[in-house]
């Protein structure tokens, strides 16, 4: 079981990448264009890799003051009509270059609030995707959608299940009315309970809930009460995120009264108590804010060395090319990263001129590929066979990573890692700060200032 050690978090919980990609997204640059994208898609076709689709719907009915997502607050439903017209154009444009025999093994709709769309729009978009990609009509794939419980009812959940979604992610954040009011997201426990009950009744195979610690009016005891309520509902997965108050970057956060924010010690108390509560209730700490029940597919995959990580977080589909669709969406196709324009106007202008809406990206060289493979394996499997890894990549592991292994000597003395029998291990204590432990293998972040990143934990 993970040791929720406050001293360890204080020492190693500083800023660092989330490693949804390697190199991390701040290394992306503007030198990536259409030719690079089509070439990567062609190579994926030749390799017959499966596909993972990410669809970004940026709209929300109301604003949550903590939010740092790429979203547009509007009550004007007509805006989604214009957005969907161009989104379909992007779908058609990219799908024309994809071998239709490649199955879509994973799909995720995020935002914003995907359930901002009405029933007709949701149906039309799924059918459009099905016309252009090889969507599966069985239960062997993971098709997930993020929902705001305030925007769905029993019939809408039935519609989503009928459209092929088999996983849902609910934005809960906190169940304390004082905290909800302070962040402008008021939703009752009963609403969360009913949404989860309906989801189970319709046969969604997995329910994820998001929580945030460090919000205004929040305390260790109030968060514990929220968890006590939520745990009676037994979501399959729980994501517990650290609130980063950055009003200079995210203007809406200026609505939060800074004097109402918990101090760093209280936040640390919240995290460690919450982590212990989740562990005691049978949730495995997967890593990087994510917990899953022991019988959940993420826990089983980690146990069996089959877990992977990409822009959709922890995933079982590491062999798939990720195709991002919509404003700000990121694609990962082989050794290419390509991010769409973050500004809606720029994304729209590109598509109106039949130009791929790419703002920036990155092409990995061989060293990047080696380091990406190692970092992802350590974060997911918590161990690496150095000899086997070296054989796979044609390197002498100890020579190639000599500088990083020198730093690991210090981590080993602290009991965070073990180097034994030609294997690297991250210990149960170390997994709490695993992002800090892999940073020595990162040739980009390790040599640069890390304050542009949020805290590791």
HUBEL-V262713 format. One record per residue. N is the residue number from 1. RES is the residue in one letter. PHI is phi as a letter, one per 40 degrees, with the letter a starting at -180 (NA if undefined). OMEGA is omega in radians with two decimals (* if undefined). NEAR is the number of other C-alpha atoms within 8 Angstrom. Layout:
# HUBEL-V262713
N,RES,PHI,OMEGA,NEAR / N,RES,PHI,OMEGA,NEAR
This chain:
# HUBEL-V262713
1,X,NA,-3.12,4 / 2,X,c,3.06,9 / 3,X,c,-3.10,7 / 4,X,c,-2.99,9 / 5,X,c,-3.10,8 / 6,X,c,-3.14,8 / 7,X,c,3.12,6 / 8,X,c,-3.14,8 / 9,X,c,3.12,11 / 10,X,c,-3.08,8 / 11,X,c,-3.00,7 / 12,X,b,-3.06,9 / 13,X,c,-3.12,12 / 14,X,c,-3.07,10 / 15,X,c,3.09,11 / 16,X,a,-3.14,14 / 17,X,c,3.05,10 / 18,X,c,3.12,9 / 19,X,f,2.86,11 / 20,X,c,2.98,10 / 21,X,a,2.89,11 / 22,X,b,-0.04,9 / 23,X,c,3.09,11 / 24,X,c,-3.03,12 / 25,X,d,3.10,7 / 26,X,c,3.10,4 / 27,X,c,3.13,8 / 28,X,c,-3.11,11 / 29,X,b,-3.01,8 / 30,X,c,-3.07,7 / 31,X,c,3.13,7 / 32,X,b,-3.08,14 / 33,X,b,-3.07,7 / 34,X,c,-3.11,9 / 35,X,d,3.11,6 / 36,X,c,-3.09,9 / 37,X,c,-3.11,11 / 38,X,c,3.11,9 / 39,X,c,3.13,8 / 40,X,c,3.11,12 / 41,X,c,3.12,11 / 42,X,c,3.11,10 / 43,X,c,3.07,9 / 44,X,c,3.07,12 / 45,X,c,-3.12,11 / 46,X,c,3.14,6 / 47,X,c,-3.13,6 / 48,X,f,3.08,8 / 49,X,c,3.05,10 / 50,X,c,-3.09,11 / 51,X,b,2.95,13 / 52,X,b,-3.13,13 / 53,X,b,2.97,12 / 54,X,b,-3.14,14 / 55,X,b,-3.09,12 / 56,X,b,3.05,15 / 57,X,b,-2.92,12 / 58,X,c,-2.94,13 / 59,X,c,3.01,14 / 60,X,b,3.09,13 / 61,X,c,-3.12,8 / 62,X,a,-3.03,7 / 63,X,c,2.97,9 / 64,X,c,-2.96,8 / 65,X,c,-3.12,11 / 66,X,c,-2.86,11 / 67,X,c,3.05,9 / 68,X,b,-3.11,5 / 69,X,c,3.04,6 / 70,X,c,-3.06,9 / 71,X,a,-3.14,9 / 72,X,b,-3.12,8 / 73,X,c,-3.13,9 / 74,X,a,2.99,9 / 75,X,b,-3.10,7 / 76,X,c,-3.10,5 / 77,X,c,-3.14,8 / 78,X,c,-3.13,6 / 79,X,c,3.13,7 / 80,X,c,3.10,9 / 81,X,c,3.11,8 / 82,X,c,-3.13,8 / 83,X,c,-3.10,8 / 84,X,c,3.12,9 / 85,X,c,3.13,8 / 86,X,c,3.08,11 / 87,X,c,3.10,10 / 88,X,c,3.08,10 / 89,X,c,3.09,9 / 90,X,c,3.09,12 / 91,X,d,-3.11,11 / 92,X,c,-3.07,9 / 93,X,c,-3.10,8 / 94,X,c,-3.10,8 / 95,X,c,3.13,9 / 96,X,c,-3.13,7 / 97,X,b,-3.08,9 / 98,X,b,3.05,10 / 99,X,c,-3.05,6 / 100,X,c,3.08,8 / 101,X,c,-3.12,6 / 102,X,c,-3.09,13 / 103,X,c,3.03,11 / 104,X,c,-3.09,14 / 105,X,c,3.13,15 / 106,X,a,3.04,11 / 107,X,a,3.14,12 / 108,X,a,3.04,12 / 109,X,b,-3.14,12 / 110,X,b,-3.10,13 / 111,X,a,0.38,13 / 112,X,f,-3.12,13 / 113,X,b,3.12,13 / 114,X,d,3.14,15 / 115,X,c,2.88,11 / 116,X,c,3.14,9 / 117,X,c,3.09,10 / 118,X,c,-3.05,7 / 119,X,d,-3.14,8 / 120,X,c,-3.14,7 / 121,X,c,3.09,8 / 122,X,d,-3.12,10 / 123,X,c,-3.11,9 / 124,X,c,-3.12,8 / 125,X,c,3.09,10 / 126,X,c,-3.13,9 / 127,X,c,3.12,8 / 128,X,c,3.07,9 / 129,X,c,-3.13,10 / 130,X,c,3.11,9 / 131,X,c,-3.00,7 / 132,X,b,3.12,11 / 133,X,b,-3.10,11 / 134,X,c,3.09,11 / 135,X,c,3.13,9 / 136,X,c,3.10,10 / 137,X,b,3.07,5 / 138,X,b,-3.05,5 / 139,X,b,-3.06,7 / 140,X,c,-3.13,6 / 141,X,b,-3.13,9 / 142,X,b,3.11,11 / 143,X,b,-2.99,12 / 144,X,b,3.07,12 / 145,X,a,3.06,12 / 146,X,c,-3.13,15 / 147,X,b,2.93,13 / 148,X,c,-3.08,10 / 149,X,d,-3.13,12 / 150,X,c,-3.07,6 / 151,X,b,-3.13,8 / 152,X,b,2.98,12 / 153,X,b,-3.07,8 / 154,X,d,-3.09,8 / 155,X,c,3.11,7 / 156,X,c,3.09,9 / 157,X,c,3.06,12 / 158,X,c,3.09,10 / 159,X,c,-3.12,9 / 160,X,c,3.11,9 / 161,X,c,3.12,12 / 162,X,c,3.12,7 / 163,X,c,3.04,8 / 164,X,h,3.09,8 / 165,X,c,3.12,13 / 166,X,b,3.05,13 / 167,X,b,3.05,13 / 168,X,b,3.07,14 / 169,X,b,-3.08,12 / 170,X,b,3.00,12 / 171,X,c,3.12,11 / 172,X,b,3.10,9 / 173,X,g,3.10,8 / 174,X,a,-3.14,10 / 175,X,b,3.13,11 / 176,X,c,-3.10,9 / 177,X,d,-3.13,7 / 178,X,c,3.12,7 / 179,X,c,3.14,13 / 180,X,d,3.13,13 / 181,X,c,-3.11,9 / 182,X,c,-3.14,10 / 183,X,b,3.08,12 / 184,X,g,3.04,9 / 185,X,b,-3.07,9 / 186,X,c,3.11,7 / 187,X,a,-2.99,10 / 188,X,c,3.02,7 / 189,X,d,-3.12,8 / 190,X,c,3.10,6 / 191,X,c,3.11,10 / 192,X,c,-3.14,11 / 193,X,d,-3.10,9 / 194,X,c,-3.14,8 / 195,X,c,3.12,12 / 196,X,c,3.11,11 / 197,X,c,3.12,8 / 198,X,c,3.14,10 / 199,X,c,3.12,13 / 200,X,c,3.13,9 / 201,X,c,-3.13,7 / 202,X,c,3.03,9 / 203,X,g,2.99,8 / 204,X,c,-3.00,13 / 205,X,c,-3.10,7 / 206,X,a,3.09,10 / 207,X,b,3.07,14 / 208,X,b,3.03,13 / 209,X,b,3.10,12 / 210,X,c,3.01,13 / 211,X,b,3.08,12 / 212,X,b,3.03,11 / 213,X,b,-3.09,14 / 214,X,h,-3.13,13 / 215,X,c,3.11,12 / 216,X,c,-3.13,13 / 217,X,g,-3.14,10 / 218,X,c,3.07,12 / 219,X,a,3.09,11 / 220,X,d,-3.09,11 / 221,X,c,-3.13,7 / 222,X,c,3.10,9 / 223,X,c,3.09,14 / 224,X,c,3.11,11 / 225,X,c,3.07,8 / 226,X,d,-3.14,11 / 227,X,c,3.11,9 / 228,X,d,3.11,8 / 229,X,c,-3.07,9 / 230,X,c,-3.08,9 / 231,X,c,3.04,9 / 232,X,c,-3.14,6 / 233,X,c,3.06,8 / 234,X,f,2.99,6 / 235,X,c,-3.11,12 / 236,X,c,-3.13,10 / 237,X,b,3.08,14 / 238,X,b,3.04,12 / 239,X,b,-3.09,11 / 240,X,b,-3.00,11 / 241,X,c,3.06,9 / 242,X,c,3.06,8 / 243,X,c,3.08,9 / 244,X,b,-3.11,6 / 245,X,c,-3.08,6 / 246,X,b,-3.07,7 / 247,X,c,3.08,9 / 248,X,c,-3.14,5 / 249,X,c,-3.06,5 / 250,X,b,-2.97,10 / 251,X,d,-3.08,7 / 252,X,c,3.13,9 / 253,X,c,3.08,12 / 254,X,c,3.07,9 / 255,X,c,-3.13,6 / 256,X,c,3.11,11 / 257,X,c,-3.03,8 / 258,X,c,-3.13,6 / 259,X,c,3.14,4 / 260,X,c,-3.13,8 / 261,X,c,3.07,11 / 262,X,c,3.13,12 / 263,X,c,-3.07,6 / 264,X,d,-3.14,6 / 265,X,c,3.12,6 / 266,X,c,3.09,10 / 267,X,c,3.12,13 / 268,X,c,3.09,9 / 269,X,c,3.10,9 / 270,X,d,-3.08,15 / 271,X,c,-3.05,9 / 272,X,c,3.11,11 / 273,X,c,3.13,10 / 274,X,c,3.13,11 / 275,X,c,3.12,9 / 276,X,c,3.14,9 / 277,X,c,-3.12,8 / 278,X,c,3.10,11 / 279,X,d,-3.11,12 / 280,X,c,-3.13,7 / 281,X,c,3.02,7 / 282,X,g,3.10,8 / 283,X,c,3.12,12 / 284,X,c,3.06,11 / 285,X,c,-3.13,10 / 286,X,c,-3.10,12 / 287,X,h,3.05,11 / 288,X,f,3.01,9 / 289,X,g,-2.99,10 / 290,X,b,3.08,11 / 291,X,b,3.11,14 / 292,X,a,3.05,14 / 293,X,d,-3.06,11 / 294,X,d,-3.13,9 / 295,X,c,3.11,6 / 296,X,c,-3.08,10 / 297,X,c,3.09,6 / 298,X,c,3.13,12 / 299,X,c,-3.13,13 / 300,X,c,3.14,10 / 301,X,c,3.12,11 / 302,X,c,3.13,12 / 303,X,c,-3.07,8 / 304,X,c,3.10,7 / 305,X,g,-3.08,8 / 306,X,b,-3.10,9 / 307,X,c,3.11,15 / 308,X,b,-3.13,12 / 309,X,a,3.05,14 / 310,X,a,-3.06,11 / 311,X,c,3.05,7 / 312,X,c,3.12,9 / 313,X,g,3.07,7 / 314,X,c,-3.03,9 / 315,X,a,3.04,11 / 316,X,c,-3.00,9 / 317,X,b,-3.12,10 / 318,X,c,-3.13,9 / 319,X,c,-3.03,6 / 320,X,c,2.95,10 / 321,X,c,-3.14,13 / 322,X,c,3.14,11 / 323,X,b,-3.13,12 / 324,X,c,-3.09,14 / 325,X,b,-3.14,14 / 326,X,h,-3.09,11 / 327,X,d,3.09,13 / 328,X,g,-3.07,11 / 329,X,c,-3.11,13 / 330,X,b,3.04,12 / 331,X,b,3.01,12 / 332,X,b,-3.05,12 / 333,X,b,-3.06,12 / 334,X,g,-3.11,8 / 335,X,b,3.11,10 / 336,X,b,2.88,14 / 337,X,b,3.09,12 / 338,X,a,-3.14,14 / 339,X,b,3.06,13 / 340,X,c,3.09,16 / 341,X,d,3.10,14 / 342,X,c,3.13,10 / 343,X,c,-3.09,8 / 344,X,d,-3.10,8 / 345,X,c,3.14,6 / 346,X,c,3.11,10 / 347,X,c,-3.14,13 / 348,X,c,-3.10,10 / 349,X,c,3.13,8 / 350,X,d,-3.09,11 / 351,X,c,3.10,13 / 352,X,c,3.11,8 / 353,X,c,3.13,6 / 354,X,f,3.09,6 / 355,X,b,3.06,8 / 356,X,d,-3.04,8 / 357,X,c,-3.10,11 / 358,X,c,3.07,12 / 359,X,c,-3.11,11 / 360,X,a,3.14,13 / 361,X,a,-3.06,14 / 362,X,a,2.99,12 / 363,X,b,-3.08,8 / 364,X,c,2.97,9 / 365,X,c,-3.05,7 / 366,X,c,3.13,6 / 367,X,c,3.10,7 / 368,X,c,-3.13,10 / 369,X,c,-3.14,10 / 370,X,c,-3.10,9 / 371,X,c,3.09,11 / 372,X,c,-3.12,11 / 373,X,c,-3.12,8 / 374,X,c,-3.10,9 / 375,X,c,-3.14,11 / 376,X,c,-3.13,11 / 377,X,c,3.12,12 / 378,X,c,-3.11,13 / 379,X,c,-3.08,11 / 380,X,c,-3.06,13 / 381,X,c,-3.13,12 / 382,X,g,3.07,11 / 383,X,a,3.11,10 / 384,X,a,2.99,12 / 385,X,c,-3.02,9 / 386,X,c,-3.13,11 / 387,X,c,3.14,10 / 388,X,c,3.11,7 / 389,X,c,3.12,10 / 390,X,c,3.11,11 / 391,X,c,-3.13,8 / 392,X,c,-3.05,6 / 393,X,b,3.10,7 / 394,X,g,3.13,6 / 395,X,b,2.92,7 / 396,X,c,-2.98,8 / 397,X,d,-3.06,10 / 398,X,c,3.13,8 / 399,X,c,-3.05,6 / 400,X,c,-3.06,7 / 401,X,b,-3.03,9 / 402,X,d,-3.11,8 / 403,X,c,-3.13,7 / 404,X,c,-3.13,9 / 405,X,c,3.06,9 / 406,X,c,3.09,8 / 407,X,c,-3.13,9 / 408,X,c,3.07,10 / 409,X,d,3.11,8 / 410,X,c,3.11,8 / 411,X,c,-3.12,11 / 412,X,c,3.12,11 / 413,X,c,3.12,7 / 414,X,c,3.14,7 / 415,X,g,-3.09,10 / 416,X,c,-3.14,13 / 417,X,a,3.04,13 / 418,X,b,3.01,10 / 419,X,b,-2.99,9 / 420,X,a,3.09,6 / 421,X,f,3.08,4 / 422,X,g,3.09,8 / 423,X,b,2.98,11 / 424,X,b,3.09,12 / 425,X,b,2.90,11 / 426,X,c,-3.05,14 / 427,X,c,3.08,11 / 428,X,d,3.07,10 / 429,X,c,-3.06,12 / 430,X,c,-3.07,12 / 431,X,c,3.10,12 / 432,X,c,-3.13,13 / 433,X,b,-3.05,12 / 434,X,d,3.13,11 / 435,X,c,3.10,13 / 436,X,c,-3.08,11 / 437,X,c,3.12,10 / 438,X,c,-3.10,11 / 439,X,d,3.07,10 / 440,X,c,3.13,11 / 441,X,c,-3.07,10 / 442,X,c,-3.07,11 / 443,X,c,3.10,7 / 444,X,c,-3.10,8 / 445,X,c,-3.04,12 / 446,X,c,-3.11,11 / 447,X,b,-3.10,6 / 448,X,b,3.10,6 / 449,X,c,-3.02,7 / 450,X,b,-3.05,9 / 451,X,c,3.08,7 / 452,X,c,3.13,6 / 453,X,c,3.03,8 / 454,X,c,3.13,10 / 455,X,c,3.12,8 / 456,X,c,3.14,14 / 457,X,a,*,10
